Amino acid sequence: MNLSQIQIKDKIKFSEETQRYTVRARNDRYLICTKPMNAKKTVLYTIVDLLENIRGTEDLIFCMGFETNLGCQEALARLDSGESYISRRNFIPLKVDG
């Protein structure tokens, strides 16, 4: 799968996961993806760094706001400006199933 061509609303299957994520926001470097967490009526998210070939969570404490498209766009803006990063404690190598 060529991630540089993936679009918003496309689905991605990561090797370590059983459920697919939906791309909610993107730019040339980052993809912000979510999947439903029905038990808590929210979403789980991951941020893909296409340059570093990793994925993980944002490095902010009490980070929130990935439930809506606007929240995902705001997170993307934080990443793009250098205000936040993918957590160096909670990242894993990027492995995508086709």
ABEGO torsion letter per residue (X at the ends): XBAAABBBGBBBBBAABABBBBBABBBAABBBBBBBBAAAGBBBBBBBBAAAGBBEBBABBGBBGAABAAAAAAAAAAAAAGABBBBAAABBBBBBBX
